[in-house]
Amino acid sequence: MAGSAPKVMMAGPETASVSAGVLAAATVSLVTLSIATFELSMADWPSGFVLMVILPLAALLFFACGLWSATQLLRVRKDGVRFAIPFLICALTLLALVYAPLQQIYLQRDFWARHADRERIVARVENGELIPNVDDNKNLIALGEREPYVSAGGNDIVIDDRDDGVYVLFLTSHGLRHYFSGFLRVPPGGDPKKFFEFSDKPPSRLVPYDKDWYFVAN
C-alpha cells in the first residue's frame, strides 16, 4: 500500500498578517529612533525643512503606527498574543524616546570622535594661522572642505578673541531665530558665559565635557 503523501504546511493569512505588522512596527520604530538620535547631524540641512517636514512627518508616522498597533490588541483574545507584538514594539520605542538619552549618546560620540581634530584647529587659531575670513562676520572662520569636518553649518567655526584668550565654538546645530548649539573651547580658566554670543542672555545649556570644553546652547 502506497504511503500517504506528506502534508505541506502553509503559512496562513493570520501568520502573514502578524509578520507584516511586526515588520512595519519595527521599521517605523527604527526610523523614529534614528531621527531622534541623529537629529543634530542634520544641522547642514535647511532648518525649516527639518523642523517643518521631517520631524512632523516622523511624529505623524509613529503616532499612526502606534494607533494601528493598539487596534491589533482587539485580536489578541481571538487570534493569540502574537498580535500584541507590534504594540509592544511601539510602546518600548516610546519609552526609549522619553527616557533614553539618545542625543547625549550622539553628542558624546561626536565629541570624542572629532576631539583631536578640533584641538588642532584651536591650536592653529591661537597661533594666528587661522583668522576670520568671512567679509560680513568678524568672528567667523570658514574652514572649507580641505579641513577635517569639525563643525556643522558648512564647517564654519565661531571665535571670540578676548583678553583672557580665544574662545572657539564648533557648531553641532543651528536653526531658526539664531538658535545654535555646539562645543565651546575656552582658554584655560575661561568662563564659557563670557563668550560674546551670551552677552545678552546666558546659555540655556551649559554642560562640561572635558577640561576647557563645554557643550552650550543659546
One Martini backbone bead per residue (centre of mass of N, CA, C, O) as a GRO file, in nm:
protein
  218
    1MET     BB    1   0.094   0.039   0.025
    2ALA     BB    2   0.080   0.348  -0.030
    3GLY     BB    3   0.198   0.620   0.083
    4SER     BB    4   0.128   0.904   0.214
    5ALA     BB    5   0.129   1.222   0.153
    6PRO     BB    6   0.276   1.486   0.252
    7LYS     BB    7   0.219   1.759   0.437
    8VAL     BB    8   0.179   2.100   0.365
    9MET     BB    9   0.282   2.381   0.531
   10MET     BB   10   0.097   2.678   0.549
   11ALA     BB   11   0.081   3.002   0.570
   12GLY     BB   12  -0.134   3.196   0.704
   13PRO     BB   13  -0.288   3.500   0.712
   14GLU     BB   14  -0.222   3.559   1.011
   15THR     BB   15   0.084   3.525   0.999
   16ALA     BB   16   0.132   3.736   0.781
   17SER     BB   17   0.006   3.972   0.939
   18VAL     BB   18   0.202   3.971   1.177
   19SER     BB   19   0.468   4.004   1.021
   20ALA     BB   20   0.394   4.273   0.889
   21GLY     BB   21   0.344   4.427   1.155
   22VAL     BB   22   0.624   4.392   1.279
   23LEU     BB   23   0.783   4.519   1.048
   24ALA     BB   24   0.646   4.795   1.053
   25ALA     BB   25   0.702   4.870   1.351
   26ALA     BB   26   1.011   4.838   1.337
   27THR     BB   27   1.066   5.044   1.114
   28VAL     BB   28   0.936   5.294   1.242
   29SER     BB   29   1.101   5.284   1.505
   30LEU     BB   30   1.385   5.307   1.380
   31VAL     BB   31   1.341   5.576   1.239
   32THR     BB   32   1.266   5.739   1.491
   33LEU     BB   33   1.526   5.684   1.653
   34SER     BB   34   1.723   5.797   1.442
   35ILE     BB   35   1.616   6.087   1.439
   36ALA     BB   36   1.648   6.141   1.745
   37THR     BB   37   1.959   6.086   1.749
   38PHE     BB   38   2.041   6.244   1.449
   39GLU     BB   39   1.935   6.540   1.437
   40LEU     BB   40   2.207   6.703   1.460
   41SER     BB   41   2.325   6.589   1.180
   42MET     BB   42   2.107   6.793   1.020
   43ALA     BB   43   2.240   7.086   1.024
   44ASP     BB   44   2.303   7.105   0.700
   45TRP     BB   45   2.020   7.137   0.676
   46PRO     BB   46   1.739   7.284   0.638
   47SER     BB   47   1.567   7.383   0.911
   48GLY     BB   48   1.277   7.397   0.795
   49PHE     BB   49   1.272   7.104   0.685
   50VAL     BB   50   1.315   6.961   0.955
   51LEU     BB   51   1.088   7.106   1.136
   52MET     BB   52   0.839   7.094   0.898
   53VAL     BB   53   0.885   6.784   0.787
   54ILE     BB   54   1.042   6.550   0.919
   55LEU     BB   55   0.938   6.557   1.214
   56PRO     BB   56   0.629   6.553   1.163
   57LEU     BB   57   0.628   6.293   0.993
   58ALA     BB   58   0.750   6.107   1.206
   59ALA     BB   59   0.533   6.155   1.423
   60LEU     BB   60   0.288   6.068   1.252
   61LEU     BB   61   0.384   5.782   1.187
   62PHE     BB   62   0.410   5.684   1.482
   63PHE     BB   63   0.121   5.739   1.567
   64ALA     BB   64  -0.015   5.556   1.356
   65CYS     BB   65   0.127   5.297   1.444
   66GLY     BB   66   0.024   5.297   1.737
   67LEU     BB   67  -0.277   5.295   1.669
   68TRP     BB   68  -0.277   5.035   1.505
   69SER     BB   69  -0.153   4.848   1.725
   70ALA     BB   70  -0.393   4.886   1.923
   71THR     BB   71  -0.607   4.740   1.740
   72GLN     BB   72  -0.461   4.454   1.765
   73LEU     BB   73  -0.558   4.385   2.059
   74LEU     BB   74  -0.846   4.280   1.972
   75ARG     BB   75  -0.706   3.991   1.862
   76VAL     BB   76  -0.588   3.831   2.100
   77ARG     BB   77  -0.823   3.650   2.204
   78LYS     BB   78  -0.864   3.503   1.920
   79ASP     BB   79  -0.540   3.492   1.780
   80GLY     BB   80  -0.335   3.597   1.991
   81VAL     BB   81  -0.046   3.742   2.137
   82ARG     BB   82   0.106   3.826   1.870
   83PHE     BB   83  -0.074   4.095   1.826
   84ALA     BB   84   0.103   4.259   2.053
   85ILE     BB   85   0.386   4.321   1.932
   86PRO     BB   86   0.357   4.599   1.792
   87PHE     BB   87   0.281   4.749   2.053
   88LEU     BB   88   0.540   4.682   2.209
   89ILE     BB   89   0.732   4.826   2.019
   90CYS     BB   90   0.607   5.110   2.048
   91ALA     BB   91   0.631   5.132   2.356
   92LEU     BB   92   0.942   5.104   2.373
   93THR     BB   93   1.001   5.345   2.193
   94LEU     BB   94   0.867   5.559   2.370
   95LEU     BB   95   1.047   5.514   2.617
   96ALA     BB   96   1.311   5.585   2.471
   97LEU     BB   97   1.231   5.879   2.394
   98VAL     BB   98   1.186   5.973   2.695
   99TYR     BB   99   1.450   5.825   2.864
  100ALA     BB  100   1.662   5.814   2.655
  101PRO     BB  101   1.995   5.948   2.581
  102LEU     BB  102   2.034   5.996   2.264
  103GLN     BB  103   2.181   6.272   2.219
  104GLN     BB  104   2.407   6.224   2.424
  105ILE     BB  105   2.532   5.990   2.274
  106TYR     BB  106   2.596   6.146   2.019
  107LEU     BB  107   2.772   6.371   2.149
  108GLN     BB  108   2.989   6.191   2.265
  109ARG     BB  109   3.080   6.076   1.999
  110ASP     BB  110   3.145   6.343   1.855
  111PHE     BB  111   3.351   6.458   2.051
  112TRP     BB  112   3.566   6.218   2.044
  113ALA     BB  113   3.598   6.180   1.732
  114ARG     BB  114   3.681   6.519   1.703
  115HIS     BB  115   3.887   6.620   1.916
  116ALA     BB  116   4.166   6.631   1.777
  117ASP     BB  117   4.085   6.821   1.544
  118ARG     BB  118   3.990   7.056   1.726
  119GLU     BB  119   4.256   7.105   1.872
  120ARG     BB  120   4.414   7.183   1.616
  121ILE     BB  121   4.240   7.426   1.544
  122VAL     BB  122   4.287   7.587   1.800
  123ALA     BB  123   4.596   7.614   1.770
  124ARG     BB  124   4.573   7.776   1.498
  125VAL     BB  125   4.421   8.012   1.618
  126GLU     BB  126   4.623   8.093   1.847
  127ASN     BB  127   4.876   8.131   1.627
  128GLY     BB  128   4.729   8.272   1.356
  129GLU     BB  129   4.662   8.082   1.109
  130LEU     BB  130   4.361   8.130   1.191
  131ILE     BB  131   4.126   8.356   1.046
  132PRO     BB  132   3.902   8.562   0.968
  133ASN     BB  133   3.713   8.506   0.627
  134VAL     BB  134   3.446   8.684   0.661
  135ASP     BB  135   3.333   8.983   0.568
  136ASP     BB  136   3.042   8.991   0.753
  137ASN     BB  137   3.231   8.828   0.983
  138LYS     BB  138   3.462   8.863   1.251
  139ASN     BB  139   3.395   8.550   1.388
  140LEU     BB  140   3.444   8.390   1.115
  141ILE     BB  141   3.549   8.055   1.009
  142ALA     BB  142   3.614   7.909   0.699
  143LEU     BB  143   3.734   7.593   0.639
  144GLY     BB  144   3.618   7.390   0.461
  145GLU     BB  145   3.704   7.094   0.276
  146ARG     BB  146   4.016   7.068   0.359
  147GLU     BB  147   3.911   7.026   0.630
  148PRO     BB  148   3.802   6.887   0.887
  149TYR     BB  149   3.508   6.780   1.015
  150VAL     BB  150   3.387   7.004   1.301
  151SER     BB  151   3.131   7.173   1.175
  152ALA     BB  152   2.841   7.291   1.139
  153GLY     BB  153   2.749   7.479   0.867
  154GLY     BB  154   3.011   7.435   0.663
  155ASN     BB  155   3.264   7.439   0.854
  156ASP     BB  156   3.216   7.659   1.077
  157ILE     BB  157   3.368   7.893   1.300
  158VAL     BB  158   3.360   8.051   1.625
  159ILE     BB  159   3.510   8.352   1.750
  160ASP     BB  160   3.665   8.493   2.066
  161ASP     BB  161   3.878   8.761   2.126
  162ARG     BB  162   4.024   8.790   2.437
  163ASP     BB  163   4.211   8.866   2.708
  164ASP     BB  164   4.211   8.542   2.805
  165GLY     BB  165   4.146   8.457   2.503
  166VAL     BB  166   4.026   8.198   2.294
  167TYR     BB  167   3.711   8.138   2.161
  168VAL     BB  168   3.569   7.818   2.042
  169LEU     BB  169   3.309   7.729   1.808
  170PHE     BB  170   3.144   7.415   1.755
  171LEU     BB  171   2.900   7.311   1.568
  172THR     BB  172   2.586   7.105   1.586
  173SER     BB  173   2.369   7.347   1.557
  174HIS     BB  174   2.121   7.525   1.353
  175GLY     BB  175   1.855   7.774   1.343
  176LEU     BB  176   1.607   7.939   1.419
  177ARG     BB  177   1.658   8.240   1.559
  178HIS     BB  178   1.967   8.186   1.625
  179TYR     BB  179   2.002   7.900   1.683
  180PHE     BB  180   2.240   7.712   1.895
  181SER     BB  181   2.494   7.451   1.905
  182GLY     BB  182   2.795   7.342   2.097
  183PHE     BB  183   3.147   7.335   2.115
  184LEU     BB  184   3.328   7.500   2.373
  185ARG     BB  185   3.642   7.658   2.374
  186VAL     BB  186   3.835   7.755   2.636
  187PRO     BB  187   4.045   7.909   2.807
  188PRO     BB  188   4.230   7.880   3.063
  189GLY     BB  189   3.987   7.958   3.302
  190GLY     BB  190   3.744   8.005   3.145
  191ASP     BB  191   3.422   8.156   3.071
  192PRO     BB  192   3.154   8.067   2.880
  193LYS     BB  193   2.974   8.328   2.948
  194LYS     BB  194   3.178   8.530   2.782
  195PHE     BB  195   3.069   8.471   2.532
  196PHE     BB  196   2.933   8.685   2.303
  197GLU     BB  197   2.652   8.526   2.264
  198PHE     BB  198   2.606   8.579   2.603
  199SER     BB  199   2.566   8.890   2.668
  200ASP     BB  200   2.235   8.893   2.691
  201LYS     BB  201   2.226   8.568   2.735
  202PRO     BB  202   2.238   8.293   2.883
  203PRO     BB  203   2.280   7.978   2.864
  204SER     BB  204   2.060   7.704   2.838
  205ARG     BB  205   2.330   7.534   2.799
  206LEU     BB  206   2.580   7.380   3.037
  207VAL     BB  207   2.829   7.132   2.959
  208PRO     BB  208   3.071   6.951   3.069
  209TYR     BB  209   3.336   6.752   2.894
  210ASP     BB  210   3.616   6.897   2.943
  211LYS     BB  211   3.893   7.053   2.952
  212ASP     BB  212   3.770   7.354   2.832
  213TRP     BB  213   3.489   7.201   2.773
  214TYR     BB  214   3.163   7.277   2.614
  215PHE     BB  215   2.819   7.251   2.611
  216VAL     BB  216   2.614   7.468   2.411
  217ALA     BB  217   2.318   7.690   2.435
  218ASN     BB  218   2.073   7.952   2.351
   0.00000   0.00000   0.00000
